[in-house]
Structure formats: C-alpha cells, structure tokens
Amino acid sequence: MTLAASVACLRPRGRHVQVGLLAGADAVPRVEMGDVVARELQLLGSHGLSARSYPELLRLVTRGTLDPGRLVRDRIDLDDAAVRLPGLSASGGGAGGVTIIRPYAGRSSRDQGWKR
C-alpha cells in the first residue's frame, strides 16, 4: 500500500526507488501501470546492502571514507516545509540531494510538552 501511495504522489516524470524487498501484505503491490506510462514515471529497484555487509559499511563511515552527509542538500525547519514542498513538483525541484525537515528545530522540548 505504501509503494502504491508513493507512486501516486510522484510528479510527472518523477522517480520512485524501492530499496529492499516488500514483505507481508505488501509483497505484491498494486501499481497502476497506465498511470506510470501516461505520466512517464520511473520505477527503480535496489536490493540495497545485505545485512552481513553492514559492519564494513559502518567502519567506512566511522573512518570518514564514506560521508553520508554529502547526500544532504538542505536542512529546513518544519515551518518552512509548507513553502518548499510544492516546489518539488517543478522540473529539477528535488534534484541534487536530500532535504531534511527538522520538526522541532529552534524549539525547546518544554515547548513540545515532552522530553527528547
């Protein structure tokens, strides 16, 4: 169900990358291929990395050989998300990395009524 919802939310000529296999009730997802073709969507699959390879991957990150931070394009506050999200539908609007939305940036845990 999540995969189908993700595909339905793509902009024309958008791309969905499915990392890993789906399980349970989602193992055989229903995707409207007519919509995929009409909107020229890209559906890509990736097995990702096997769990036995995680220790070496984490060693590379710890040593600084791999820097996941280079994938981050921007960091924004939740208050800015409403303005930025519509722009993702523009051509190239989401290209070039990940935008991290920080829901409680600049607010204390007391303002939220819970402790982090």
Biopython code that builds the backbone (N, CA, C, O; Angstrom):
import numpy as np
from Bio.PDB.StructureBuilder import StructureBuilder

atoms = [
    (1, "MET", "N", (0.819, -1.197, 0.000)),
    (1, "MET", "CA", (0.000, 0.000, 0.000)),
    (1, "MET", "C", (0.865, 1.265, 0.000)),
    (1, "MET", "O", (0.530, 2.244, -0.666)),
    (2, "THR", "N", (1.974, 1.247, 0.742)),
    (2, "THR", "CA", (2.846, 2.407, 0.800)),
    (2, "THR", "C", (3.501, 2.661, -0.550)),
    (2, "THR", "O", (3.619, 3.812, -0.971)),
    (3, "LEU", "N", (3.928, 1.605, -1.233)),
    (3, "LEU", "CA", (4.550, 1.773, -2.544)),
    (3, "LEU", "C", (3.555, 2.407, -3.517)),
    (3, "LEU", "O", (3.902, 3.353, -4.225)),
    (4, "ALA", "N", (2.345, 1.907, -3.557)),
    (4, "ALA", "CA", (1.337, 2.456, -4.470)),
    (4, "ALA", "C", (1.055, 3.920, -4.142)),
    (4, "ALA", "O", (0.887, 4.734, -5.051)),
    (5, "ALA", "N", (1.002, 4.259, -2.871)),
    (5, "ALA", "CA", (0.769, 5.656, -2.468)),
    (5, "ALA", "C", (1.948, 6.530, -2.882)),
    (5, "ALA", "O", (1.761, 7.660, -3.332)),
    (6, "SER", "N", (3.157, 6.007, -2.730)),
    (6, "SER", "CA", (4.343, 6.759, -3.129)),
    (6, "SER", "C", (4.342, 7.038, -4.626)),
    (6, "SER", "O", (4.628, 8.155, -5.056)),
    (7, "VAL", "N", (4.022, 6.025, -5.414)),
    (7, "VAL", "CA", (3.979, 6.191, -6.873)),
    (7, "VAL", "C", (2.882, 7.175, -7.261)),
    (7, "VAL", "O", (3.083, 8.002, -8.151)),
    (8, "ALA", "N", (1.734, 7.099, -6.610)),
    (8, "ALA", "CA", (0.630, 8.006, -6.911)),
    (8, "ALA", "C", (0.980, 9.466, -6.607)),
    (8, "ALA", "O", (0.413, 10.375, -7.214)),
    (9, "CYS", "N", (1.905, 9.699, -5.676)),
    (9, "CYS", "CA", (2.287, 11.066, -5.291)),
    (9, "CYS", "C", (3.372, 11.677, -6.168)),
    (9, "CYS", "O", (3.695, 12.855, -6.018)),
    (10, "LEU", "N", (3.939, 10.891, -7.083)),
    (10, "LEU", "CA", (5.025, 11.413, -7.911)),
    (10, "LEU", "C", (4.531, 12.468, -8.895)),
    (10, "LEU", "O", (3.407, 12.403, -9.393)),
    (11, "ARG", "N", (5.389, 13.430, -9.158)),
    (11, "ARG", "CA", (5.085, 14.429, -10.187)),
    (11, "ARG", "C", (5.296, 13.775, -11.550)),
    (11, "ARG", "O", (5.947, 12.733, -11.623)),
    (12, "PRO", "N", (4.774, 14.344, -12.623)),
    (12, "PRO", "CA", (5.057, 13.797, -13.947)),
    (12, "PRO", "C", (6.564, 13.666, -14.154)),
    (12, "PRO", "O", (7.328, 14.567, -13.810)),
    (13, "ARG", "N", (6.979, 12.537, -14.719)),
    (13, "ARG", "CA", (8.375, 12.189, -14.966)),
    (13, "ARG", "C", (9.175, 12.030, -13.676)),
    (13, "ARG", "O", (10.400, 12.149, -13.670)),
    (14, "GLY", "N", (8.450, 11.753, -12.569)),
    (14, "GLY", "CA", (9.105, 11.536, -11.283)),
    (14, "GLY", "C", (9.681, 10.139, -11.178)),
    (14, "GLY", "O", (9.464, 9.295, -12.047)),
    (15, "ARG", "N", (10.419, 9.905, -10.100)),
    (15, "ARG", "CA", (11.120, 8.634, -9.926)),
    (15, "ARG", "C", (10.860, 8.085, -8.519)),
    (15, "ARG", "O", (10.921, 8.814, -7.529)),
    (16, "HIS", "N", (10.571, 6.790, -8.457)),
    (16, "HIS", "CA", (10.443, 6.071, -7.182)),
    (16, "HIS", "C", (11.541, 5.018, -7.150)),
    (16, "HIS", "O", (11.661, 4.217, -8.077)),
    (17, "VAL", "N", (12.343, 5.016, -6.087)),
    (17, "VAL", "CA", (13.372, 3.996, -5.912)),
    (17, "VAL", "C", (12.954, 3.142, -4.724)),
    (17, "VAL", "O", (12.864, 3.630, -3.598)),
    (18, "GLN", "N", (12.703, 1.874, -4.982)),
    (18, "GLN", "CA", (12.331, 0.931, -3.933)),
    (18, "GLN", "C", (13.599, 0.238, -3.466)),
    (18, "GLN", "O", (14.200, -0.539, -4.209)),
    (19, "VAL", "N", (14.003, 0.518, -2.240)),
    (19, "VAL", "CA", (15.197, -0.102, -1.678)),
    (19, "VAL", "C", (14.753, -1.269, -0.809)),
    (19, "VAL", "O", (14.042, -1.083, 0.178)),
    (20, "GLY", "N", (15.170, -2.454, -1.176)),
    (20, "GLY", "CA", (14.810, -3.649, -0.415)),
    (20, "GLY", "C", (13.519, -4.257, -0.916)),
    (20, "GLY", "O", (12.786, -3.662, -1.706)),
    (21, "LEU", "N", (13.266, -5.445, -0.438)),
    (21, "LEU", "CA", (12.081, -6.200, -0.832)),
    (21, "LEU", "C", (10.895, -5.849, 0.048)),
    (21, "LEU", "O", (11.060, -5.447, 1.200)),
    (22, "LEU", "N", (9.716, -6.002, -0.494)),
    (22, "LEU", "CA", (8.491, -5.777, 0.264)),
    (22, "LEU", "C", (8.070, -7.088, 0.914)),
    (22, "LEU", "O", (8.371, -8.162, 0.394)),
    (23, "ALA", "N", (7.385, -7.010, 2.032)),
    (23, "ALA", "CA", (7.001, -8.220, 2.762)),
    (23, "ALA", "C", (5.531, -8.170, 3.160)),
    (23, "ALA", "O", (4.876, -7.133, 3.057)),
    (24, "GLY", "N", (5.039, -9.290, 3.608)),
    (24, "GLY", "CA", (3.675, -9.381, 4.114)),
    (24, "GLY", "C", (2.645, -9.033, 3.072)),
    (24, "GLY", "O", (2.748, -9.445, 1.917)),
    (25, "ALA", "N", (1.643, -8.267, 3.484)),
    (25, "ALA", "CA", (0.550, -7.878, 2.588)),
    (25, "ALA", "C", (1.032, -7.004, 1.432)),
    (25, "ALA", "O", (0.349, -6.890, 0.414)),
    (26, "ASP", "N", (2.205, -6.387, 1.583)),
    (26, "ASP", "CA", (2.754, -5.512, 0.534)),
    (26, "ASP", "C", (3.693, -6.239, -0.413)),
    (26, "ASP", "O", (4.284, -5.608, -1.289)),
    (27, "ALA", "N", (3.848, -7.563, -0.262)),
    (27, "ALA", "CA", (4.815, -8.317, -1.072)),
    (27, "ALA", "C", (4.515, -8.244, -2.565)),
    (27, "ALA", "O", (5.436, -8.298, -3.379)),
    (28, "VAL", "N", (3.237, -8.121, -2.938)),
    (28, "VAL", "CA", (2.849, -7.984, -4.344)),
    (28, "VAL", "C", (1.986, -6.719, -4.453)),
    (28, "VAL", "O", (0.758, -6.797, -4.442)),
    (29, "PRO", "N", (2.645, -5.544, -4.558)),
    (29, "PRO", "CA", (1.887, -4.290, -4.548)),
    (29, "PRO", "C", (1.132, -4.050, -5.853)),
    (29, "PRO", "O", (1.553, -4.490, -6.923)),
    (30, "ARG", "N", (0.022, -3.352, -5.740)),
    (30, "ARG", "CA", (-0.773, -2.976, -6.911)),
    (30, "ARG", "C", (-0.350, -1.575, -7.347)),
    (30, "ARG", "O", (-0.517, -0.604, -6.608)),
    (31, "VAL", "N", (0.198, -1.488, -8.551)),
    (31, "VAL", "CA", (0.617, -0.201, -9.108)),
    (31, "VAL", "C", (-0.087, -0.035, -10.443)),
    (31, "VAL", "O", (-0.073, -0.946, -11.271)),
    (32, "GLU", "N", (-0.705, 1.123, -10.658)),
    (32, "GLU", "CA", (-1.429, 1.410, -11.893)),
    (32, "GLU", "C", (-0.432, 1.716, -13.011)),
    (32, "GLU", "O", (0.047, 2.844, -13.127)),
    (33, "MET", "N", (-0.122, 0.715, -13.827)),
    (33, "MET", "CA", (0.879, 0.887, -14.874)),
    (33, "MET", "C", (0.443, 1.873, -15.953)),
    (33, "MET", "O", (1.289, 2.522, -16.568)),
    (34, "GLY", "N", (-0.858, 1.997, -16.193)),
    (34, "GLY", "CA", (-1.332, 3.001, -17.150)),
    (34, "GLY", "C", (-0.937, 4.396, -16.704)),
    (34, "GLY", "O", (-0.562, 5.234, -17.525)),
    (35, "ASP", "N", (-1.021, 4.647, -15.405)),
    (35, "ASP", "CA", (-0.621, 5.932, -14.840)),
    (35, "ASP", "C", (0.901, 6.108, -14.934)),
    (35, "ASP", "O", (1.385, 7.206, -15.209)),
    (36, "VAL", "N", (1.646, 5.028, -14.707)),
    (36, "VAL", "CA", (3.110, 5.077, -14.813)),
    (36, "VAL", "C", (3.509, 5.492, -16.225)),
    (36, "VAL", "O", (4.373, 6.350, -16.404)),
    (37, "VAL", "N", (2.882, 4.887, -17.215)),
    (37, "VAL", "CA", (3.206, 5.192, -18.610)),
    (37, "VAL", "C", (2.740, 6.595, -18.978)),
    (37, "VAL", "O", (3.503, 7.356, -19.573)),
    (38, "ALA", "N", (1.513, 6.951, -18.639)),
    (38, "ALA", "CA", (0.956, 8.248, -19.021)),
    (38, "ALA", "C", (1.737, 9.409, -18.408)),
    (38, "ALA", "O", (1.896, 10.455, -19.038)),
    (39, "ARG", "N", (2.221, 9.225, -17.184)),
    (39, "ARG", "CA", (2.960, 10.293, -16.500)),
    (39, "ARG", "C", (4.473, 10.139, -16.650)),
    (39, "ARG", "O", (5.240, 10.895, -16.054)),
    (40, "GLU", "N", (4.902, 9.148, -17.455)),
    (40, "GLU", "CA", (6.315, 8.900, -17.740)),
    (40, "GLU", "C", (7.140, 8.762, -16.459)),
    (40, "GLU", "O", (8.191, 9.387, -16.312)),
    (41, "LEU", "N", (6.649, 7.938, -15.540)),
    (41, "LEU", "CA", (7.326, 7.732, -14.261)),
    (41, "LEU", "C", (8.438, 6.708, -14.380)),
    (41, "LEU", "O", (8.413, 5.851, -15.264)),
    (42, "GLN", "N", (9.406, 6.798, -13.497)),
    (42, "GLN", "CA", (10.486, 5.818, -13.415)),
    (42, "GLN", "C", (10.333, 5.047, -12.106)),
    (42, "GLN", "O", (10.264, 5.647, -11.033)),
    (43, "LEU", "N", (10.280, 3.727, -12.195)),
    (43, "LEU", "CA", (10.242, 2.878, -11.006)),
    (43, "LEU", "C", (11.532, 2.065, -11.004)),
    (43, "LEU", "O", (11.777, 1.275, -11.915)),
    (44, "LEU", "N", (12.340, 2.261, -9.993)),
    (44, "LEU", "CA", (13.629, 1.590, -9.911)),
    (44, "LEU", "C", (13.684, 0.735, -8.654)),
    (44, "LEU", "O", (13.095, 1.084, -7.630)),
    (45, "GLY", "N", (14.382, -0.366, -8.735)),
    (45, "GLY", "CA", (14.526, -1.241, -7.582)),
    (45, "GLY", "C", (15.980, -1.438, -7.211)),
    (45, "GLY", "O", (16.864, -1.454, -8.067)),
    (46, "SER", "N", (16.207, -1.586, -5.932)),
    (46, "SER", "CA", (17.553, -1.822, -5.439)),
    (46, "SER", "C", (17.468, -2.754, -4.242)),
    (46, "SER", "O", (16.690, -2.526, -3.316)),
    (47, "HIS", "N", (18.276, -3.802, -4.271)),
    (47, "HIS", "CA", (18.317, -4.698, -3.113)),
    (47, "HIS", "C", (18.988, -4.041, -1.929)),
    (47, "HIS", "O", (18.800, -4.468, -0.789)),
    (48, "GLY", "N", (19.761, -3.018, -2.183)),
    (48, "GLY", "CA", (20.499, -2.393, -1.100)),
    (48, "GLY", "C", (21.694, -3.244, -0.730)),
    (48, "GLY", "O", (22.337, -3.836, -1.597)),
    (49, "LEU", "N", (21.982, -3.303, 0.510)),
    (49, "LEU", "CA", (23.167, -3.988, 1.005)),
    (49, "LEU", "C", (22.730, -5.111, 1.923)),
    (49, "LEU", "O", (21.840, -4.916, 2.751)),
    (50, "SER", "N", (23.330, -6.272, 1.796)),
    (50, "SER", "CA", (22.970, -7.379, 2.676)),
    (50, "SER", "C", (23.421, -7.053, 4.099)),
    (50, "SER", "O", (24.419, -6.360, 4.299)),
    (51, "ALA", "N", (22.686, -7.552, 5.070)),
    (51, "ALA", "CA", (22.972, -7.249, 6.479)),
    (51, "ALA", "C", (24.382, -7.653, 6.882)),
    (51, "ALA", "O", (24.981, -7.014, 7.747)),
    (52, "ARG", "N", (24.917, -8.689, 6.279)),
    (52, "ARG", "CA", (26.274, -9.118, 6.658)),
    (52, "ARG", "C", (27.327, -8.095, 6.240)),
    (52, "ARG", "O", (28.457, -8.140, 6.726)),
    (53, "SER", "N", (26.967, -7.165, 5.338)),
    (53, "SER", "CA", (27.910, -6.136, 4.890)),
    (53, "SER", "C", (27.835, -4.854, 5.714)),
    (53, "SER", "O", (28.663, -3.961, 5.534)),
    (54, "TYR", "N", (26.856, -4.747, 6.616)),
    (54, "TYR", "CA", (26.698, -3.523, 7.403)),
    (54, "TYR", "C", (27.925, -3.175, 8.240)),
    (54, "TYR", "O", (28.318, -2.008, 8.265)),
    (55, "PRO", "N", (28.556, -4.146, 8.935)),
    (55, "PRO", "CA", (29.716, -3.765, 9.756)),
    (55, "PRO", "C", (30.816, -3.068, 8.946)),
    (55, "PRO", "O", (31.383, -2.077, 9.406)),
    (56, "GLU", "N", (31.118, -3.569, 7.759)),
    (56, "GLU", "CA", (32.152, -2.926, 6.942)),
    (56, "GLU", "C", (31.699, -1.544, 6.480)),
    (56, "GLU", "O", (32.494, -0.604, 6.473)),
    (57, "LEU", "N", (30.431, -1.413, 6.095)),
    (57, "LEU", "CA", (29.901, -0.111, 5.697)),
    (57, "LEU", "C", (30.033, 0.886, 6.845)),
    (57, "LEU", "O", (30.469, 2.018, 6.637)),
    (58, "LEU", "N", (29.661, 0.473, 8.043)),
    (58, "LEU", "CA", (29.735, 1.369, 9.193)),
    (58, "LEU", "C", (31.187, 1.718, 9.539)),
    (58, "LEU", "O", (31.462, 2.829, 9.992)),
    (59, "ARG", "N", (32.107, 0.787, 9.331)),
    (59, "ARG", "CA", (33.532, 1.084, 9.532)),
    (59, "ARG", "C", (33.983, 2.183, 8.553)),
    (59, "ARG", "O", (34.723, 3.091, 8.932)),
    (60, "LEU", "N", (33.534, 2.093, 7.304)),
    (60, "LEU", "CA", (33.908, 3.107, 6.312)),
    (60, "LEU", "C", (33.349, 4.477, 6.688)),
    (60, "LEU", "O", (34.012, 5.495, 6.488)),
    (61, "VAL", "N", (32.152, 4.504, 7.224)),
    (61, "VAL", "CA", (31.560, 5.775, 7.665)),
    (61, "VAL", "C", (32.324, 6.307, 8.878)),
    (61, "VAL", "O", (32.643, 7.495, 8.946)),
    (62, "THR", "N", (32.616, 5.422, 9.834)),
    (62, "THR", "CA", (33.341, 5.825, 11.042)),
    (62, "THR", "C", (34.719, 6.380, 10.710)),
    (62, "THR", "O", (35.155, 7.357, 11.319)),
    (63, "ARG", "N", (35.408, 5.771, 9.756)),
    (63, "ARG", "CA", (36.746, 6.232, 9.342)),
    (63, "ARG", "C", (36.692, 7.519, 8.525)),
    (63, "ARG", "O", (37.710, 8.191, 8.361)),
    (64, "GLY", "N", (35.530, 7.860, 8.019)),
    (64, "GLY", "CA", (35.416, 9.054, 7.189)),
    (64, "GLY", "C", (35.622, 8.780, 5.713)),
    (64, "GLY", "O", (35.627, 9.708, 4.905)),
    (65, "THR", "N", (35.796, 7.493, 5.343)),
    (65, "THR", "CA", (35.947, 7.134, 3.937)),
    (65, "THR", "C", (34.657, 7.417, 3.178)),
    (65, "THR", "O", (34.687, 7.890, 2.042)),
    (66, "LEU", "N", (33.533, 7.126, 3.808)),
    (66, "LEU", "CA", (32.207, 7.450, 3.259)),
    (66, "LEU", "C", (31.586, 8.527, 4.135)),
    (66, "LEU", "O", (31.603, 8.419, 5.361)),
    (67, "ASP", "N", (31.043, 9.554, 3.519)),
    (67, "ASP", "CA", (30.419, 10.654, 4.256)),
    (67, "ASP", "C", (28.965, 10.798, 3.830)),
    (67, "ASP", "O", (28.682, 11.479, 2.844)),
    (68, "PRO", "N", (28.024, 10.166, 4.557)),
    (68, "PRO", "CA", (26.604, 10.271, 4.190)),
    (68, "PRO", "C", (26.096, 11.711, 4.183)),
    (68, "PRO", "O", (25.104, 12.013, 3.520)),
    (69, "GLY", "N", (26.759, 12.591, 4.907)),
    (69, "GLY", "CA", (26.362, 13.995, 4.934)),
    (69, "GLY", "C", (26.436, 14.673, 3.579)),
    (69, "GLY", "O", (25.773, 15.685, 3.352)),
    (70, "ARG", "N", (27.245, 14.117, 2.670)),
    (70, "ARG", "CA", (27.357, 14.703, 1.328)),
    (70, "ARG", "C", (26.075, 14.524, 0.523)),
    (70, "ARG", "O", (25.891, 15.181, -0.501)),
    (71, "LEU", "N", (25.181, 13.631, 0.981)),
    (71, "LEU", "CA", (23.910, 13.421, 0.295)),
    (71, "LEU", "C", (22.875, 14.483, 0.662)),
    (71, "LEU", "O", (21.856, 14.621, -0.016)),
    (72, "VAL", "N", (23.134, 15.227, 1.726)),
    (72, "VAL", "CA", (22.175, 16.216, 2.218)),
    (72, "VAL", "C", (22.309, 17.508, 1.431)),
    (72, "VAL", "O", (23.371, 18.128, 1.391)),
    (73, "ARG", "N", (21.216, 17.893, 0.814)),
    (73, "ARG", "CA", (21.187, 19.128, 0.021)),
    (73, "ARG", "C", (20.876, 20.322, 0.903)),
    (73, "ARG", "O", (21.466, 21.391, 0.754)),
    (74, "ASP", "N", (19.926, 20.124, 1.839)),
    (74, "ASP", "CA", (19.455, 21.248, 2.635)),
    (74, "ASP", "C", (18.813, 20.738, 3.914)),
    (74, "ASP", "O", (18.339, 19.603, 3.969)),
    (75, "ARG", "N", (18.798, 21.575, 4.939)),
    (75, "ARG", "CA", (18.104, 21.304, 6.195)),
    (75, "ARG", "C", (17.157, 22.466, 6.430)),
    (75, "ARG", "O", (17.573, 23.625, 6.432)),
    (76, "ILE", "N", (15.883, 22.156, 6.628)),
    (76, "ILE", "CA", (14.899, 23.220, 6.831)),
    (76, "ILE", "C", (14.065, 22.922, 8.070)),
    (76, "ILE", "O", (13.976, 21.775, 8.509)),
    (77, "ASP", "N", (13.458, 23.956, 8.627)),
    (77, "ASP", "CA", (12.548, 23.804, 9.756)),
    (77, "ASP", "C", (11.175, 23.385, 9.237)),
    (77, "ASP", "O", (10.843, 23.614, 8.074)),
    (78, "LEU", "N", (10.397, 22.780, 10.099)),
    (78, "LEU", "CA", (9.050, 22.350, 9.725)),
    (78, "LEU", "C", (8.220, 23.535, 9.227)),
    (78, "LEU", "O", (7.399, 23.391, 8.321)),
    (79, "ASP", "N", (8.441, 24.692, 9.823)),
    (79, "ASP", "CA", (7.690, 25.887, 9.399)),
    (79, "ASP", "C", (7.961, 26.247, 7.938)),
    (79, "ASP", "O", (7.117, 26.867, 7.291)),
    (80, "ASP", "N", (9.130, 25.865, 7.410)),
    (80, "ASP", "CA", (9.483, 26.170, 6.016)),
    (80, "ASP", "C", (8.999, 25.104, 5.033)),
    (80, "ASP", "O", (9.000, 25.328, 3.822)),
    (81, "ALA", "N", (8.590, 23.955, 5.547)),
    (81, "ALA", "CA", (8.230, 22.832, 4.670)),
    (81, "ALA", "C", (7.042, 23.153, 3.772)),
    (81, "ALA", "O", (7.035, 22.770, 2.602)),
    (82, "ALA", "N", (6.050, 23.843, 4.294)),
    (82, "ALA", "CA", (4.853, 24.144, 3.500)),
    (82, "ALA", "C", (5.195, 24.992, 2.276)),
    (82, "ALA", "O", (4.539, 24.879, 1.240)),
    (83, "VAL", "N", (6.197, 25.823, 2.386)),
    (83, "VAL", "CA", (6.618, 26.667, 1.267)),
    (83, "VAL", "C", (7.478, 25.866, 0.292)),
    (83, "VAL", "O", (7.362, 26.034, -0.922)),
    (84, "ARG", "N", (8.340, 24.998, 0.820)),
    (84, "ARG", "CA", (9.302, 24.277, -0.018)),
    (84, "ARG", "C", (8.713, 23.067, -0.742)),
    (84, "ARG", "O", (9.087, 22.795, -1.883)),
    (85, "LEU", "N", (7.803, 22.339, -0.103)),
    (85, "LEU", "CA", (7.300, 21.099, -0.701)),
    (85, "LEU", "C", (6.642, 21.298, -2.063)),
    (85, "LEU", "O", (6.896, 20.491, -2.957)),
    (86, "PRO", "N", (5.807, 22.327, -2.282)),
    (86, "PRO", "CA", (5.220, 22.485, -3.622)),
    (86, "PRO", "C", (6.266, 22.661, -4.717)),
    (86, "PRO", "O", (6.018, 22.286, -5.863)),
    (87, "GLY", "N", (7.418, 23.218, -4.395)),
    (87, "GLY", "CA", (8.466, 23.427, -5.384)),
    (87, "GLY", "C", (9.101, 22.137, -5.870)),
    (87, "GLY", "O", (9.773, 22.126, -6.901)),
    (88, "LEU", "N", (8.893, 21.041, -5.133)),
    (88, "LEU", "CA", (9.464, 19.765, -5.559)),
    (88, "LEU", "C", (8.830, 19.252, -6.839)),
    (88, "LEU", "O", (9.415, 18.414, -7.524)),
    (89, "SER", "N", (7.637, 19.746, -7.173)),
    (89, "SER", "CA", (6.978, 19.286, -8.395)),
    (89, "SER", "C", (7.549, 19.957, -9.643)),
    (89, "SER", "O", (7.280, 19.516, -10.761)),
    (90, "ALA", "N", (8.330, 21.014, -9.462)),
    (90, "ALA", "CA", (8.948, 21.682, -10.608)),
    (90, "ALA", "C", (10.096, 20.839, -11.140)),
    (90, "ALA", "O", (10.718, 20.091, -10.385)),
    (91, "SER", "N", (10.375, 20.947, -12.397)),
    (91, "SER", "CA", (11.469, 20.206, -13.008)),
    (91, "SER", "C", (12.773, 20.526, -12.281)),
    (91, "SER", "O", (13.168, 21.687, -12.182)),
    (92, "GLY", "N", (13.437, 19.491, -11.776)),
    (92, "GLY", "CA", (14.677, 19.676, -11.034)),
    (92, "GLY", "C", (14.488, 20.114, -9.600)),
    (92, "GLY", "O", (15.466, 20.337, -8.888)),
    (93, "GLY", "N", (13.255, 20.243, -9.167)),
    (93, "GLY", "CA", (12.970, 20.746, -7.824)),
    (93, "GLY", "C", (13.508, 19.896, -6.697)),
    (93, "GLY", "O", (13.827, 20.418, -5.628)),
    (94, "GLY", "N", (13.615, 18.601, -6.912)),
    (94, "GLY", "CA", (14.133, 17.725, -5.865)),
    (94, "GLY", "C", (15.481, 17.146, -6.195)),
    (94, "GLY", "O", (15.960, 16.249, -5.501)),
    (95, "ALA", "N", (16.102, 17.641, -7.244)),
    (95, "ALA", "CA", (17.373, 17.068, -7.690)),
    (95, "ALA", "C", (18.529, 17.538, -6.820)),
    (95, "ALA", "O", (18.501, 18.634, -6.261)),
    (96, "GLY", "N", (19.516, 16.714, -6.720)),
    (96, "GLY", "CA", (20.748, 17.140, -6.087)),
    (96, "GLY", "C", (20.907, 16.787, -4.632)),
    (96, "GLY", "O", (21.834, 17.283, -3.992)),
    (97, "GLY", "N", (20.061, 15.967, -4.083)),
    (97, "GLY", "CA", (20.261, 15.533, -2.704)),
    (97, "GLY", "C", (18.990, 15.497, -1.894)),
    (97, "GLY", "O", (17.890, 15.708, -2.403)),
    (98, "VAL", "N", (19.173, 15.224, -0.628)),
    (98, "VAL", "CA", (18.078, 15.045, 0.317)),
    (98, "VAL", "C", (17.865, 16.334, 1.092)),
    (98, "VAL", "O", (18.827, 16.973, 1.518)),
    (99, "THR", "N", (16.605, 16.719, 1.278)),
    (99, "THR", "CA", (16.267, 17.835, 2.162)),
    (99, "THR", "C", (15.739, 17.250, 3.459)),
    (99, "THR", "O", (14.768, 16.493, 3.457)),
    (100, "ILE", "N", (16.370, 17.597, 4.555)),
    (100, "ILE", "CA", (15.955, 17.105, 5.873)),
    (100, "ILE", "C", (15.061, 18.149, 6.514)),
    (100, "ILE", "O", (15.430, 19.318, 6.623)),
    (101, "ILE", "N", (13.876, 17.711, 6.939)),
    (101, "ILE", "CA", (12.944, 18.594, 7.633)),
    (101, "ILE", "C", (13.106, 18.343, 9.126)),
    (101, "ILE", "O", (12.879, 17.229, 9.598)),
    (102, "ARG", "N", (13.493, 19.362, 9.862)),
    (102, "ARG", "CA", (13.690, 19.264, 11.309)),
    (102, "ARG", "C", (12.426, 19.771, 11.989)),
    (102, "ARG", "O", (12.215, 20.982, 12.067)),
    (103, "PRO", "N", (11.578, 18.866, 12.485)),
    (103, "PRO", "CA", (10.275, 19.278, 13.011)),
    (103, "PRO", "C", (10.341, 20.205, 14.219)),
    (103, "PRO", "O", (9.453, 21.039, 14.395)),
    (104, "TYR", "N", (11.371, 20.081, 15.053)),
    (104, "TYR", "CA", (11.393, 20.874, 16.275)),
    (104, "TYR", "C", (12.620, 21.771, 16.378)),
    (104, "TYR", "O", (13.012, 22.161, 17.478)),
    (105, "ALA", "N", (13.222, 22.095, 15.259)),
    (105, "ALA", "CA", (14.400, 22.958, 15.278)),
    (105, "ALA", "C", (14.037, 24.307, 15.883)),
    (105, "ALA", "O", (13.012, 24.900, 15.546)),
    (106, "GLY", "N", (14.883, 24.774, 16.769)),
    (106, "GLY", "CA", (14.668, 26.088, 17.365)),
    (106, "GLY", "C", (13.619, 26.107, 18.462)),
    (106, "GLY", "O", (13.307, 27.169, 19.000)),
    (107, "ARG", "N", (13.068, 24.943, 18.804)),
    (107, "ARG", "CA", (12.057, 24.880, 19.861)),
    (107, "ARG", "C", (12.555, 23.967, 20.972)),
    (107, "ARG", "O", (13.158, 22.927, 20.708)),
    (108, "SER", "N", (12.306, 24.354, 22.189)),
    (108, "SER", "CA", (12.748, 23.513, 23.299)),
    (108, "SER", "C", (11.774, 22.363, 23.491)),
    (108, "SER", "O", (10.624, 22.430, 23.055)),
    (109, "SER", "N", (12.245, 21.297, 24.154)),
    (109, "SER", "CA", (11.357, 20.162, 24.420)),
    (109, "SER", "C", (10.211, 20.591, 25.317)),
    (109, "SER", "O", (9.136, 19.995, 25.262)),
    (110, "ARG", "N", (10.419, 21.628, 26.154)),
    (110, "ARG", "CA", (9.342, 22.117, 27.017)),
    (110, "ARG", "C", (8.199, 22.694, 26.169)),
    (110, "ARG", "O", (7.028, 22.544, 26.519)),
    (111, "ASP", "N", (8.547, 23.359, 25.042)),
    (111, "ASP", "CA", (7.530, 23.910, 24.144)),
    (111, "ASP", "C", (6.672, 22.804, 23.530)),
    (111, "ASP", "O", (5.516, 23.040, 23.178)),
    (112, "GLN", "N", (7.234, 21.595, 23.402)),
    (112, "GLN", "CA", (6.525, 20.493, 22.776)),
    (112, "GLN", "C", (5.741, 19.657, 23.784)),
    (112, "GLN", "O", (4.918, 18.834, 23.383)),
    (113, "GLY", "N", (5.977, 19.846, 25.083)),
    (113, "GLY", "CA", (5.254, 19.097, 26.093)),
    (113, "GLY", "C", (5.789, 17.682, 26.300)),
    (113, "GLY", "O", (5.097, 16.834, 26.863)),
    (114, "TRP", "N", (7.018, 17.424, 25.849)),
    (114, "TRP", "CA", (7.632, 16.098, 26.038)),
    (114, "TRP", "C", (9.135, 16.262, 26.069)),
    (114, "TRP", "O", (9.666, 17.302, 25.678)),
    (115, "LYS", "N", (9.812, 15.241, 26.530)),
    (115, "LYS", "CA", (11.270, 15.282, 26.603)),
    (115, "LYS", "C", (11.863, 14.447, 25.486)),
    (115, "LYS", "O", (11.337, 13.384, 25.155)),
    (116, "ARG", "N", (12.956, 14.922, 24.903)),
    (116, "ARG", "CA", (13.660, 14.162, 23.876)),
    (116, "ARG", "C", (14.659, 13.251, 24.504)),
    (116, "ARG", "O", (15.358, 12.521, 23.801)),
]
sb = StructureBuilder()
sb.init_structure("model")
sb.init_model(0)
sb.init_chain("A")
sb.init_seg("    ")
for serial, (resi, resn, name, xyz) in enumerate(atoms, 1):
    if name == "N":
        sb.init_residue(resn, " ", resi, " ")
    sb.init_atom(name, np.array(xyz, "f"), 0.0, 1.0, " ", f" {name:<3s}", serial, name[0])
structure = sb.get_structure()
